Amino acid sequence: MSVLKNICLLTGGFLIGTAGVKILGSKDARKVYAHTAAAVLRAKDCVMTKADEIREGCGDILAEARDINEKKAAECECCETIEDASGTAEETTGE
C-alpha cells in the first residue's frame, strides 16, 4: 500500500509541477512579470532621486561646517602650531 501511495504522490507532484511551469510561462504571467519589473524600476528611480537629494544636502552641510571651522580657526587666538614626531608642523585648536 505504501508503494502505491508513493507512486501516486510522485505522479501528483509531477502533474502539479508541469501545470506550474505552464502557468508561470503563460502570456498572462509574462504580463504580470513585466508590470512588476516596471514598478520596481520606477521605485528604483524614485529612491535614487531621493538619495541624490540627500547626498547634495550632506555636501552642503559639509561645506558649511568647513567654512565655520575655517572662520573659527582664523578668529581663534588660542591656536598653536605643534610639531609631531615626524617634524612636520600641525595646527591644532585648544578646544
PDB file of N, CA, C and O in Angstrom:
ATOM      1  N   MET A   1       0.816  -1.190   0.000  1.00  0.00           N
ATOM      2  CA  MET A   1       0.000   0.000   0.000  1.00  0.00           C
ATOM      3  C   MET A   1       0.860   1.255   0.000  1.00  0.00           C
ATOM      4  O   MET A   1       0.525   2.232  -0.669  1.00  0.00           O
ATOM      5  N   SER A   2       1.947   1.241   0.730  1.00  0.00           N
ATOM      6  CA  SER A   2       2.779   2.438   0.791  1.00  0.00           C
ATOM      7  C   SER A   2       3.494   2.701  -0.531  1.00  0.00           C
ATOM      8  O   SER A   2       3.787   3.851  -0.859  1.00  0.00           O
ATOM      9  N   VAL A   3       3.779   1.636  -1.299  1.00  0.00           N
ATOM     10  CA  VAL A   3       4.417   1.803  -2.607  1.00  0.00           C
ATOM     11  C   VAL A   3       3.446   2.511  -3.558  1.00  0.00           C
ATOM     12  O   VAL A   3       3.842   3.411  -4.299  1.00  0.00           O
ATOM     13  N   LEU A   4       2.188   2.106  -3.532  1.00  0.00           N
ATOM     14  CA  LEU A   4       1.167   2.725  -4.364  1.00  0.00           C
ATOM     15  C   LEU A   4       0.963   4.197  -3.965  1.00  0.00           C
ATOM     16  O   LEU A   4       0.783   5.070  -4.815  1.00  0.00           O
ATOM     17  N   LYS A   5       0.997   4.437  -2.676  1.00  0.00           N
ATOM     18  CA  LYS A   5       0.849   5.805  -2.173  1.00  0.00           C
ATOM     19  C   LYS A   5       2.006   6.670  -2.661  1.00  0.00           C
ATOM     20  O   LYS A   5       1.788   7.800  -3.099  1.00  0.00           O
ATOM     21  N   ASN A   6       3.231   6.156  -2.592  1.00  0.00           N
ATOM     22  CA  ASN A   6       4.402   6.904  -3.049  1.00  0.00           C
ATOM     23  C   ASN A   6       4.344   7.186  -4.550  1.00  0.00           C
ATOM     24  O   ASN A   6       4.719   8.269  -5.000  1.00  0.00           O
ATOM     25  N   ILE A   7       3.870   6.203  -5.323  1.00  0.00           N
ATOM     26  CA  ILE A   7       3.741   6.386  -6.779  1.00  0.00           C
ATOM     27  C   ILE A   7       2.704   7.465  -7.081  1.00  0.00           C
ATOM     28  O   ILE A   7       2.902   8.295  -7.969  1.00  0.00           O
ATOM     29  N   CYS A   8       1.608   7.448  -6.345  1.00  0.00           N
ATOM     30  CA  CYS A   8       0.562   8.460  -6.534  1.00  0.00           C
ATOM     31  C   CYS A   8       1.089   9.857  -6.181  1.00  0.00           C
ATOM     32  O   CYS A   8       0.831  10.824  -6.896  1.00  0.00           O
ATOM     33  N   LEU A   9       1.819   9.948  -5.085  1.00  0.00           N
ATOM     34  CA  LEU A   9       2.390  11.233  -4.692  1.00  0.00           C
ATOM     35  C   LEU A   9       3.393  11.736  -5.724  1.00  0.00           C
ATOM     36  O   LEU A   9       3.420  12.927  -6.033  1.00  0.00           O
ATOM     37  N   LEU A  10       4.202  10.853  -6.250  1.00  0.00           N
ATOM     38  CA  LEU A  10       5.178  11.226  -7.269  1.00  0.00           C
ATOM     39  C   LEU A  10       4.486  11.711  -8.538  1.00  0.00           C
ATOM     40  O   LEU A  10       4.870  12.726  -9.118  1.00  0.00           O
ATOM     41  N   THR A  11       3.464  10.975  -8.958  1.00  0.00           N
ATOM     42  CA  THR A  11       2.722  11.352 -10.163  1.00  0.00           C
ATOM     43  C   THR A  11       1.992  12.682  -9.953  1.00  0.00           C
ATOM     44  O   THR A  11       1.996  13.540 -10.835  1.00  0.00           O
ATOM     45  N   GLY A  12       1.381  12.847  -8.814  1.00  0.00           N
ATOM     46  CA  GLY A  12       0.694  14.106  -8.500  1.00  0.00           C
ATOM     47  C   GLY A  12       1.656  15.282  -8.478  1.00  0.00           C
ATOM     48  O   GLY A  12       1.348  16.354  -8.999  1.00  0.00           O
ATOM     49  N   GLY A  13       2.810  15.083  -7.881  1.00  0.00           N
ATOM     50  CA  GLY A  13       3.826  16.145  -7.844  1.00  0.00           C
ATOM     51  C   GLY A  13       4.311  16.514  -9.226  1.00  0.00           C
ATOM     52  O   GLY A  13       4.540  17.685  -9.529  1.00  0.00           O
ATOM     53  N   PHE A  14       4.467  15.494 -10.069  1.00  0.00           N
ATOM     54  CA  PHE A  14       4.893  15.739 -11.456  1.00  0.00           C
ATOM     55  C   PHE A  14       3.833  16.545 -12.201  1.00  0.00           C
ATOM     56  O   PHE A  14       4.165  17.497 -12.907  1.00  0.00           O
ATOM     57  N   LEU A  15       2.566  16.174 -12.051  1.00  0.00           N
ATOM     58  CA  LEU A  15       1.473  16.886 -12.724  1.00  0.00           C
ATOM     59  C   LEU A  15       1.352  18.327 -12.228  1.00  0.00           C
ATOM     60  O   LEU A  15       1.170  19.247 -13.024  1.00  0.00           O
ATOM     61  N   ILE A  16       1.450  18.515 -10.938  1.00  0.00           N
ATOM     62  CA  ILE A  16       1.379  19.869 -10.377  1.00  0.00           C
ATOM     63  C   ILE A  16       2.569  20.693 -10.846  1.00  0.00           C
ATOM     64  O   ILE A  16       2.415  21.869 -11.174  1.00  0.00           O
ATOM     65  N   GLY A  17       3.744  20.095 -10.882  1.00  0.00           N
ATOM     66  CA  GLY A  17       4.932  20.800 -11.357  1.00  0.00           C
ATOM     67  C   GLY A  17       4.819  21.188 -12.816  1.00  0.00           C
ATOM     68  O   GLY A  17       5.192  22.298 -13.197  1.00  0.00           O
ATOM     69  N   THR A  18       4.314  20.295 -13.623  1.00  0.00           N
ATOM     70  CA  THR A  18       4.130  20.583 -15.050  1.00  0.00           C
ATOM     71  C   THR A  18       3.112  21.695 -15.240  1.00  0.00           C
ATOM     72  O   THR A  18       3.327  22.605 -16.041  1.00  0.00           O
ATOM     73  N   ALA A  19       2.010  21.629 -14.512  1.00  0.00           N
ATOM     74  CA  ALA A  19       0.993  22.676 -14.600  1.00  0.00           C
ATOM     75  C   ALA A  19       1.569  24.011 -14.130  1.00  0.00           C
ATOM     76  O   ALA A  19       1.275  25.056 -14.710  1.00  0.00           O
ATOM     77  N   GLY A  20       2.382  23.975 -13.091  1.00  0.00           N
ATOM     78  CA  GLY A  20       3.008  25.202 -12.588  1.00  0.00           C
ATOM     79  C   GLY A  20       3.919  25.837 -13.607  1.00  0.00           C
ATOM     80  O   GLY A  20       3.922  27.059 -13.754  1.00  0.00           O
ATOM     81  N   VAL A  21       4.694  25.035 -14.317  1.00  0.00           N
ATOM     82  CA  VAL A  21       5.580  25.548 -15.357  1.00  0.00           C
ATOM     83  C   VAL A  21       4.761  26.178 -16.474  1.00  0.00           C
ATOM     84  O   VAL A  21       5.115  27.244 -16.977  1.00  0.00           O
ATOM     85  N   LYS A  22       3.664  25.524 -16.870  1.00  0.00           N
ATOM     86  CA  LYS A  22       2.790  26.066 -17.911  1.00  0.00           C
ATOM     87  C   LYS A  22       2.195  27.402 -17.472  1.00  0.00           C
ATOM     88  O   LYS A  22       2.143  28.350 -18.256  1.00  0.00           O
ATOM     89  N   ILE A  23       1.751  27.473 -16.233  1.00  0.00           N
ATOM     90  CA  ILE A  23       1.147  28.711 -15.721  1.00  0.00           C
ATOM     91  C   ILE A  23       2.188  29.824 -15.646  1.00  0.00           C
ATOM     92  O   ILE A  23       1.918  30.950 -16.064  1.00  0.00           O
ATOM     93  N   LEU A  24       3.374  29.522 -15.119  1.00  0.00           N
ATOM     94  CA  LEU A  24       4.410  30.541 -14.972  1.00  0.00           C
ATOM     95  C   LEU A  24       4.957  31.011 -16.316  1.00  0.00           C
ATOM     96  O   LEU A  24       5.487  32.118 -16.409  1.00  0.00           O
ATOM     97  N   GLY A  25       4.840  30.195 -17.350  1.00  0.00           N
ATOM     98  CA  GLY A  25       5.342  30.562 -18.665  1.00  0.00           C
ATOM     99  C   GLY A  25       4.271  31.121 -19.591  1.00  0.00           C
ATOM    100  O   GLY A  25       4.554  31.372 -20.762  1.00  0.00           O
ATOM    101  N   SER A  26       3.052  31.325 -19.104  1.00  0.00           N
ATOM    102  CA  SER A  26       1.964  31.798 -19.955  1.00  0.00           C
ATOM    103  C   SER A  26       2.118  33.288 -20.270  1.00  0.00           C
ATOM    104  O   SER A  26       2.891  33.998 -19.628  1.00  0.00           O
ATOM    105  N   LYS A  27       1.360  33.743 -21.278  1.00  0.00           N
ATOM    106  CA  LYS A  27       1.413  35.156 -21.678  1.00  0.00           C
ATOM    107  C   LYS A  27       0.911  36.066 -20.563  1.00  0.00           C
ATOM    108  O   LYS A  27       1.455  37.148 -20.343  1.00  0.00           O
ATOM    109  N   ASP A  28      -0.117  35.626 -19.868  1.00  0.00           N
ATOM    110  CA  ASP A  28      -0.645  36.434 -18.764  1.00  0.00           C
ATOM    111  C   ASP A  28       0.388  36.592 -17.657  1.00  0.00           C
ATOM    112  O   ASP A  28       0.541  37.673 -17.089  1.00  0.00           O
ATOM    113  N   ALA A  29       1.091  35.513 -17.356  1.00  0.00           N
ATOM    114  CA  ALA A  29       2.130  35.583 -16.327  1.00  0.00           C
ATOM    115  C   ALA A  29       3.254  36.515 -16.771  1.00  0.00           C
ATOM    116  O   ALA A  29       3.793  37.265 -15.957  1.00  0.00           O
ATOM    117  N   ARG A  30       3.611  36.476 -18.046  1.00  0.00           N
ATOM    118  CA  ARG A  30       4.658  37.372 -18.558  1.00  0.00           C
ATOM    119  C   ARG A  30       4.238  38.833 -18.409  1.00  0.00           C
ATOM    120  O   ARG A  30       5.064  39.688 -18.091  1.00  0.00           O
ATOM    121  N   LYS A  31       2.957  39.120 -18.638  1.00  0.00           N
ATOM    122  CA  LYS A  31       2.466  40.489 -18.459  1.00  0.00           C
ATOM    123  C   LYS A  31       2.617  40.922 -17.001  1.00  0.00           C
ATOM    124  O   LYS A  31       3.021  42.048 -16.712  1.00  0.00           O
ATOM    125  N   VAL A  32       2.287  40.015 -16.098  1.00  0.00           N
ATOM    126  CA  VAL A  32       2.441  40.322 -14.665  1.00  0.00           C
ATOM    127  C   VAL A  32       3.905  40.584 -14.345  1.00  0.00           C
ATOM    128  O   VAL A  32       4.220  41.529 -13.622  1.00  0.00           O
ATOM    129  N   TYR A  33       4.802  39.760 -14.874  1.00  0.00           N
ATOM    130  CA  TYR A  33       6.235  39.957 -14.626  1.00  0.00           C
ATOM    131  C   TYR A  33       6.694  41.305 -15.173  1.00  0.00           C
ATOM    132  O   TYR A  33       7.462  42.012 -14.519  1.00  0.00           O
ATOM    133  N   ALA A  34       6.227  41.665 -16.371  1.00  0.00           N
ATOM    134  CA  ALA A  34       6.630  42.932 -16.991  1.00  0.00           C
ATOM    135  C   ALA A  34       6.137  44.117 -16.173  1.00  0.00           C
ATOM    136  O   ALA A  34       6.875  45.081 -15.969  1.00  0.00           O
ATOM    137  N   HIS A  35       4.901  44.053 -15.707  1.00  0.00           N
ATOM    138  CA  HIS A  35       4.351  45.146 -14.895  1.00  0.00           C
ATOM    139  C   HIS A  35       5.071  45.244 -13.550  1.00  0.00           C
ATOM    140  O   HIS A  35       5.330  46.339 -13.052  1.00  0.00           O
ATOM    141  N   THR A  36       5.383  44.107 -12.980  1.00  0.00           N
ATOM    142  CA  THR A  36       6.116  44.099 -11.708  1.00  0.00           C
ATOM    143  C   THR A  36       7.507  44.678 -11.894  1.00  0.00           C
ATOM    144  O   THR A  36       7.958  45.475 -11.072  1.00  0.00           O
ATOM    145  N   ALA A  37       8.191  44.293 -12.960  1.00  0.00           N
ATOM    146  CA  ALA A  37       9.529  44.823 -13.224  1.00  0.00           C
ATOM    147  C   ALA A  37       9.474  46.327 -13.482  1.00  0.00           C
ATOM    148  O   ALA A  37      10.358  47.062 -13.042  1.00  0.00           O
ATOM    149  N   ALA A  38       8.449  46.786 -14.189  1.00  0.00           N
ATOM    150  CA  ALA A  38       8.301  48.223 -14.446  1.00  0.00           C
ATOM    151  C   ALA A  38       8.083  48.978 -13.143  1.00  0.00           C
ATOM    152  O   ALA A  38       8.643  50.058 -12.952  1.00  0.00           O
ATOM    153  N   ALA A  39       7.281  48.427 -12.253  1.00  0.00           N
ATOM    154  CA  ALA A  39       7.048  49.073 -10.955  1.00  0.00           C
ATOM    155  C   ALA A  39       8.335  49.136 -10.137  1.00  0.00           C
ATOM    156  O   ALA A  39       8.604  50.138  -9.475  1.00  0.00           O
ATOM    157  N   VAL A  40       9.117  48.080 -10.181  1.00  0.00           N
ATOM    158  CA  VAL A  40      10.391  48.059  -9.456  1.00  0.00           C
ATOM    159  C   VAL A  40      11.345  49.109 -10.020  1.00  0.00           C
ATOM    160  O   VAL A  40      12.034  49.793  -9.263  1.00  0.00           O
ATOM    161  N   LEU A  41      11.386  49.239 -11.339  1.00  0.00           N
ATOM    162  CA  LEU A  41      12.259  50.248 -11.959  1.00  0.00           C
ATOM    163  C   LEU A  41      11.813  51.667 -11.602  1.00  0.00           C
ATOM    164  O   LEU A  41      12.648  52.541 -11.371  1.00  0.00           O
ATOM    165  N   ARG A  42      10.500  51.895 -11.558  1.00  0.00           N
ATOM    166  CA  ARG A  42      10.004  53.220 -11.148  1.00  0.00           C
ATOM    167  C   ARG A  42      10.382  53.505  -9.699  1.00  0.00           C
ATOM    168  O   ARG A  42      10.804  54.613  -9.368  1.00  0.00           O
ATOM    169  N   ALA A  43      10.231  52.507  -8.842  1.00  0.00           N
ATOM    170  CA  ALA A  43      10.593  52.688  -7.430  1.00  0.00           C
ATOM    171  C   ALA A  43      12.083  52.954  -7.295  1.00  0.00           C
ATOM    172  O   ALA A  43      12.493  53.785  -6.484  1.00  0.00           O
ATOM    173  N   LYS A  44      12.901  52.255  -8.084  1.00  0.00           N
ATOM    174  CA  LYS A  44      14.350  52.467  -8.042  1.00  0.00           C
ATOM    175  C   LYS A  44      14.695  53.899  -8.440  1.00  0.00           C
ATOM    176  O   LYS A  44      15.526  54.540  -7.797  1.00  0.00           O
ATOM    177  N   ASP A  45      14.059  54.401  -9.497  1.00  0.00           N
ATOM    178  CA  ASP A  45      14.306  55.778  -9.926  1.00  0.00           C
ATOM    179  C   ASP A  45      13.931  56.773  -8.836  1.00  0.00           C
ATOM    180  O   ASP A  45      14.647  57.746  -8.602  1.00  0.00           O
ATOM    181  N   CYS A  46      12.810  56.528  -8.174  1.00  0.00           N
ATOM    182  CA  CYS A  46      12.370  57.416  -7.088  1.00  0.00           C
ATOM    183  C   CYS A  46      13.371  57.391  -5.933  1.00  0.00           C
ATOM    184  O   CYS A  46      13.734  58.438  -5.398  1.00  0.00           O
ATOM    185  N   VAL A  47      13.805  56.217  -5.560  1.00  0.00           N
ATOM    186  CA  VAL A  47      14.761  56.085  -4.455  1.00  0.00           C
ATOM    187  C   VAL A  47      16.094  56.745  -4.810  1.00  0.00           C
ATOM    188  O   VAL A  47      16.695  57.422  -3.976  1.00  0.00           O
ATOM    189  N   MET A  48      16.553  56.548  -6.042  1.00  0.00           N
ATOM    190  CA  MET A  48      17.829  57.152  -6.452  1.00  0.00           C
ATOM    191  C   MET A  48      17.732  58.671  -6.488  1.00  0.00           C
ATOM    192  O   MET A  48      18.698  59.353  -6.148  1.00  0.00           O
ATOM    193  N   THR A  49      16.577  59.219  -6.897  1.00  0.00           N
ATOM    194  CA  THR A  49      16.376  60.667  -6.887  1.00  0.00           C
ATOM    195  C   THR A  49      16.471  61.198  -5.457  1.00  0.00           C
ATOM    196  O   THR A  49      17.148  62.194  -5.203  1.00  0.00           O
ATOM    197  N   LYS A  50      15.801  60.540  -4.543  1.00  0.00           N
ATOM    198  CA  LYS A  50      15.854  60.960  -3.129  1.00  0.00           C
ATOM    199  C   LYS A  50      17.267  60.823  -2.573  1.00  0.00           C
ATOM    200  O   LYS A  50      17.718  61.679  -1.812  1.00  0.00           O
ATOM    201  N   ALA A  51      17.964  59.758  -2.943  1.00  0.00           N
ATOM    202  CA  ALA A  51      19.336  59.572  -2.463  1.00  0.00           C
ATOM    203  C   ALA A  51      20.238  60.695  -2.976  1.00  0.00           C
ATOM    204  O   ALA A  51      21.100  61.179  -2.243  1.00  0.00           O
ATOM    205  N   ASP A  52      20.045  61.110  -4.226  1.00  0.00           N
ATOM    206  CA  ASP A  52      20.840  62.218  -4.761  1.00  0.00           C
ATOM    207  C   ASP A  52      20.540  63.518  -4.031  1.00  0.00           C
ATOM    208  O   ASP A  52      21.450  64.298  -3.750  1.00  0.00           O
ATOM    209  N   GLU A  53      19.263  63.757  -3.721  1.00  0.00           N
ATOM    210  CA  GLU A  53      18.893  64.954  -2.962  1.00  0.00           C
ATOM    211  C   GLU A  53      19.546  64.938  -1.582  1.00  0.00           C
ATOM    212  O   GLU A  53      20.058  65.962  -1.129  1.00  0.00           O
ATOM    213  N   ILE A  54      19.533  63.806  -0.923  1.00  0.00           N
ATOM    214  CA  ILE A  54      20.146  63.691   0.404  1.00  0.00           C
ATOM    215  C   ILE A  54      21.647  63.901   0.308  1.00  0.00           C
ATOM    216  O   ILE A  54      22.229  64.585   1.149  1.00  0.00           O
ATOM    217  N   ARG A  55      22.286  63.322  -0.708  1.00  0.00           N
ATOM    218  CA  ARG A  55      23.726  63.459  -0.902  1.00  0.00           C
ATOM    219  C   ARG A  55      24.097  64.930  -1.124  1.00  0.00           C
ATOM    220  O   ARG A  55      25.098  65.403  -0.585  1.00  0.00           O
ATOM    221  N   GLU A  56      23.300  65.650  -1.911  1.00  0.00           N
ATOM    222  CA  GLU A  56      23.566  67.067  -2.149  1.00  0.00           C
ATOM    223  C   GLU A  56      23.420  67.859  -0.857  1.00  0.00           C
ATOM    224  O   GLU A  56      24.217  68.753  -0.572  1.00  0.00           O
ATOM    225  N   GLY A  57      22.387  67.522  -0.073  1.00  0.00           N
ATOM    226  CA  GLY A  57      22.188  68.201   1.207  1.00  0.00           C
ATOM    227  C   GLY A  57      23.356  67.964   2.150  1.00  0.00           C
ATOM    228  O   GLY A  57      23.799  68.886   2.835  1.00  0.00           O
ATOM    229  N   CYS A  58      23.852  66.750   2.189  1.00  0.00           N
ATOM    230  CA  CYS A  58      25.002  66.428   3.041  1.00  0.00           C
ATOM    231  C   CYS A  58      26.245  67.174   2.575  1.00  0.00           C
ATOM    232  O   CYS A  58      27.042  67.633   3.393  1.00  0.00           O
ATOM    233  N   GLY A  59      26.412  67.294   1.262  1.00  0.00           N
ATOM    234  CA  GLY A  59      27.558  68.049   0.733  1.00  0.00           C
ATOM    235  C   GLY A  59      27.488  69.511   1.140  1.00  0.00           C
ATOM    236  O   GLY A  59      28.505  70.112   1.487  1.00  0.00           O
ATOM    237  N   ASP A  60      26.274  70.093   1.099  1.00  0.00           N
ATOM    238  CA  ASP A  60      26.107  71.488   1.528  1.00  0.00           C
ATOM    239  C   ASP A  60      26.423  71.641   3.011  1.00  0.00           C
ATOM    240  O   ASP A  60      27.072  72.605   3.415  1.00  0.00           O
ATOM    241  N   ILE A  61      25.965  70.691   3.819  1.00  0.00           N
ATOM    242  CA  ILE A  61      26.229  70.755   5.263  1.00  0.00           C
ATOM    243  C   ILE A  61      27.723  70.637   5.527  1.00  0.00           C
ATOM    244  O   ILE A  61      28.261  71.358   6.368  1.00  0.00           O
ATOM    245  N   LEU A  62      28.395  69.743   4.825  1.00  0.00           N
ATOM    246  CA  LEU A  62      29.831  69.571   4.996  1.00  0.00           C
ATOM    247  C   LEU A  62      30.585  70.835   4.595  1.00  0.00           C
ATOM    248  O   LEU A  62      31.529  71.236   5.276  1.00  0.00           O
ATOM    249  N   ALA A  63      30.179  71.461   3.504  1.00  0.00           N
ATOM    250  CA  ALA A  63      30.837  72.701   3.078  1.00  0.00           C
ATOM    251  C   ALA A  63      30.636  73.806   4.113  1.00  0.00           C
ATOM    252  O   ALA A  63      31.568  74.553   4.410  1.00  0.00           O
ATOM    253  N   GLU A  64      29.420  73.915   4.666  1.00  0.00           N
ATOM    254  CA  GLU A  64      29.158  74.909   5.708  1.00  0.00           C
ATOM    255  C   GLU A  64      30.000  74.634   6.949  1.00  0.00           C
ATOM    256  O   GLU A  64      30.543  75.562   7.548  1.00  0.00           O
ATOM    257  N   ALA A  65      30.111  73.381   7.333  1.00  0.00           N
ATOM    258  CA  ALA A  65      30.899  73.025   8.514  1.00  0.00           C
ATOM    259  C   ALA A  65      32.364  73.384   8.313  1.00  0.00           C
ATOM    260  O   ALA A  65      33.011  73.874   9.239  1.00  0.00           O
ATOM    261  N   ARG A  66      32.898  73.149   7.119  1.00  0.00           N
ATOM    262  CA  ARG A  66      34.287  73.517   6.846  1.00  0.00           C
ATOM    263  C   ARG A  66      34.482  75.024   6.892  1.00  0.00           C
ATOM    264  O   ARG A  66      35.488  75.507   7.410  1.00  0.00           O
ATOM    265  N   ASP A  67      33.506  75.780   6.342  1.00  0.00           N
ATOM    266  CA  ASP A  67      33.587  77.246   6.405  1.00  0.00           C
ATOM    267  C   ASP A  67      33.577  77.725   7.848  1.00  0.00           C
ATOM    268  O   ASP A  67      34.346  78.610   8.223  1.00  0.00           O
ATOM    269  N   ILE A  68      32.706  77.139   8.651  1.00  0.00           N
ATOM    270  CA  ILE A  68      32.630  77.527  10.066  1.00  0.00           C
ATOM    271  C   ILE A  68      33.955  77.243  10.759  1.00  0.00           C
ATOM    272  O   ILE A  68      34.444  78.080  11.518  1.00  0.00           O
ATOM    273  N   ASN A  69      34.539  76.084  10.511  1.00  0.00           N
ATOM    274  CA  ASN A  69      35.813  75.735  11.145  1.00  0.00           C
ATOM    275  C   ASN A  69      36.935  76.662  10.688  1.00  0.00           C
ATOM    276  O   ASN A  69      37.786  77.041  11.492  1.00  0.00           O
ATOM    277  N   GLU A  70      36.946  77.030   9.412  1.00  0.00           N
ATOM    278  CA  GLU A  70      37.966  77.958   8.925  1.00  0.00           C
ATOM    279  C   GLU A  70      37.822  79.327   9.581  1.00  0.00           C
ATOM    280  O   GLU A  70      38.822  79.937   9.961  1.00  0.00           O
ATOM    281  N   LYS A  71      36.595  79.815   9.717  1.00  0.00           N
ATOM    282  CA  LYS A  71      36.362  81.109  10.379  1.00  0.00           C
ATOM    283  C   LYS A  71      36.785  81.052  11.843  1.00  0.00           C
ATOM    284  O   LYS A  71      37.431  81.971  12.346  1.00  0.00           O
ATOM    285  N   LYS A  72      36.418  79.974  12.519  1.00  0.00           N
ATOM    286  CA  LYS A  72      36.798  79.838  13.936  1.00  0.00           C
ATOM    287  C   LYS A  72      38.306  79.755  14.094  1.00  0.00           C
ATOM    288  O   LYS A  72      38.873  80.323  15.027  1.00  0.00           O
ATOM    289  N   ALA A  73      38.954  79.043  13.176  1.00  0.00           N
ATOM    290  CA  ALA A  73      40.408  78.924  13.259  1.00  0.00           C
ATOM    291  C   ALA A  73      41.069  80.276  13.018  1.00  0.00           C
ATOM    292  O   ALA A  73      42.082  80.585  13.646  1.00  0.00           O
ATOM    293  N   ALA A  74      40.517  81.081  12.124  1.00  0.00           N
ATOM    294  CA  ALA A  74      41.070  82.399  11.850  1.00  0.00           C
ATOM    295  C   ALA A  74      40.858  83.344  13.028  1.00  0.00           C
ATOM    296  O   ALA A  74      41.719  84.178  13.307  1.00  0.00           O
ATOM    297  N   GLU A  75      39.736  83.230  13.718  1.00  0.00           N
ATOM    298  CA  GLU A  75      39.424  84.093  14.849  1.00  0.00           C
ATOM    299  C   GLU A  75      40.098  83.640  16.139  1.00  0.00           C
ATOM    300  O   GLU A  75      40.284  84.443  17.054  1.00  0.00           O
ATOM    301  N   CYS A  76      40.459  82.391  16.222  1.00  0.00           N
ATOM    302  CA  CYS A  76      40.950  81.806  17.462  1.00  0.00           C
ATOM    303  C   CYS A  76      42.367  82.292  17.772  1.00  0.00           C
ATOM    304  O   CYS A  76      43.273  82.166  16.949  1.00  0.00           O
ATOM    305  N   GLU A  77      42.535  82.833  18.939  1.00  0.00           N
ATOM    306  CA  GLU A  77      43.864  83.262  19.375  1.00  0.00           C
ATOM    307  C   GLU A  77      44.601  82.113  20.071  1.00  0.00           C
ATOM    308  O   GLU A  77      45.816  82.167  20.263  1.00  0.00           O
ATOM    309  N   CYS A  78      43.870  81.107  20.434  1.00  0.00           N
ATOM    310  CA  CYS A  78      44.475  80.005  21.172  1.00  0.00           C
ATOM    311  C   CYS A  78      45.008  78.922  20.250  1.00  0.00           C
ATOM    312  O   CYS A  78      45.458  77.881  20.729  1.00  0.00           O
ATOM    313  N   CYS A  79      44.969  79.134  18.945  1.00  0.00           N
ATOM    314  CA  CYS A  79      45.514  78.148  18.019  1.00  0.00           C
ATOM    315  C   CYS A  79      47.030  78.195  18.088  1.00  0.00           C
ATOM    316  O   CYS A  79      47.631  79.268  18.138  1.00  0.00           O
ATOM    317  N   GLU A  80      47.626  77.041  18.091  1.00  0.00           N
ATOM    318  CA  GLU A  80      49.073  76.981  18.153  1.00  0.00           C
ATOM    319  C   GLU A  80      49.586  75.896  17.229  1.00  0.00           C
ATOM    320  O   GLU A  80      48.868  74.958  16.881  1.00  0.00           O
ATOM    321  N   THR A  81      50.809  76.038  16.849  1.00  0.00           N
ATOM    322  CA  THR A  81      51.425  75.065  15.968  1.00  0.00           C
ATOM    323  C   THR A  81      52.262  74.115  16.800  1.00  0.00           C
ATOM    324  O   THR A  81      53.083  74.540  17.612  1.00  0.00           O
ATOM    325  N   ILE A  82      52.046  72.821  16.590  1.00  0.00           N
ATOM    326  CA  ILE A  82      52.761  71.791  17.336  1.00  0.00           C
ATOM    327  C   ILE A  82      53.458  70.899  16.323  1.00  0.00           C
ATOM    328  O   ILE A  82      52.871  70.521  15.309  1.00  0.00           O
ATOM    329  N   GLU A  83      54.700  70.569  16.598  1.00  0.00           N
ATOM    330  CA  GLU A  83      55.414  69.652  15.724  1.00  0.00           C
ATOM    331  C   GLU A  83      55.221  68.238  16.234  1.00  0.00           C
ATOM    332  O   GLU A  83      55.376  67.964  17.424  1.00  0.00           O
ATOM    333  N   ASP A  84      54.885  67.354  15.324  1.00  0.00           N
ATOM    334  CA  ASP A  84      54.737  65.966  15.740  1.00  0.00           C
ATOM    335  C   ASP A  84      56.086  65.249  15.622  1.00  0.00           C
ATOM    336  O   ASP A  84      57.098  65.874  15.303  1.00  0.00           O
ATOM    337  N   ALA A  85      56.098  63.984  15.870  1.00  0.00           N
ATOM    338  CA  ALA A  85      57.338  63.218  15.906  1.00  0.00           C
ATOM    339  C   ALA A  85      58.067  63.222  14.558  1.00  0.00           C
ATOM    340  O   ALA A  85      59.289  63.076  14.524  1.00  0.00           O
ATOM    341  N   SER A  86      57.343  63.387  13.457  1.00  0.00           N
ATOM    342  CA  SER A  86      57.997  63.362  12.153  1.00  0.00           C
ATOM    343  C   SER A  86      58.626  64.700  11.795  1.00  0.00           C
ATOM    344  O   SER A  86      59.333  64.804  10.792  1.00  0.00           O
ATOM    345  N   GLY A  87      58.379  65.717  12.596  1.00  0.00           N
ATOM    346  CA  GLY A  87      58.990  67.022  12.360  1.00  0.00           C
ATOM    347  C   GLY A  87      58.124  67.943  11.526  1.00  0.00           C
ATOM    348  O   GLY A  87      58.539  69.063  11.227  1.00  0.00           O
ATOM    349  N   THR A  88      56.947  67.512  11.144  1.00  0.00           N
ATOM    350  CA  THR A  88      56.080  68.390  10.371  1.00  0.00           C
ATOM    351  C   THR A  88      55.172  69.158  11.319  1.00  0.00           C
ATOM    352  O   THR A  88      54.744  68.643  12.352  1.00  0.00           O
ATOM    353  N   ALA A  89      54.893  70.386  10.950  1.00  0.00           N
ATOM    354  CA  ALA A  89      54.058  71.243  11.794  1.00  0.00           C
ATOM    355  C   ALA A  89      52.609  70.865  11.585  1.00  0.00           C
ATOM    356  O   ALA A  89      52.171  70.582  10.470  1.00  0.00           O
ATOM    357  N   GLU A  90      51.879  70.867  12.685  1.00  0.00           N
ATOM    358  CA  GLU A  90      50.467  70.538  12.642  1.00  0.00           C
ATOM    359  C   GLU A  90      49.723  71.582  13.453  1.00  0.00           C
ATOM    360  O   GLU A  90      50.090  71.846  14.598  1.00  0.00           O
ATOM    361  N   GLU A  91      48.677  72.185  12.881  1.00  0.00           N
ATOM    362  CA  GLU A  91      47.934  73.217  13.584  1.00  0.00           C
ATOM    363  C   GLU A  91      46.811  72.587  14.348  1.00  0.00           C
ATOM    364  O   GLU A  91      46.065  71.776  13.799  1.00  0.00           O
ATOM    365  N   THR A  92      46.670  72.942  15.614  1.00  0.00           N
ATOM    366  CA  THR A  92      45.601  72.409  16.442  1.00  0.00           C
ATOM    367  C   THR A  92      44.894  73.546  17.126  1.00  0.00           C
ATOM    368  O   THR A  92      45.430  74.651  17.217  1.00  0.00           O
ATOM    369  N   THR A  93      43.706  73.295  17.605  1.00  0.00           N
ATOM    370  CA  THR A  93      42.961  74.283  18.373  1.00  0.00           C
ATOM    371  C   THR A  93      42.968  73.852  19.828  1.00  0.00           C
ATOM    372  O   THR A  93      43.111  72.668  20.134  1.00  0.00           O
ATOM    373  N   GLY A  94      42.817  74.794  20.701  1.00  0.00           N
ATOM    374  CA  GLY A  94      42.828  74.489  22.126  1.00  0.00           C
ATOM    375  C   GLY A  94      41.493  74.051  22.640  1.00  0.00           C
ATOM    376  O   GLY A  94      41.337  73.883  23.849  1.00  0.00           O
ATOM    377  N   GLU A  95      40.524  73.856  21.788  1.00  0.00           N
ATOM    378  CA  GLU A  95      39.196  73.473  22.226  1.00  0.00           C
ATOM    379  C   GLU A  95      39.036  71.995  22.325  1.00  0.00           C
ATOM    380  O   GLU A  95      37.963  71.512  22.685  1.00  0.00           O
TER     381      GLU A  95
END
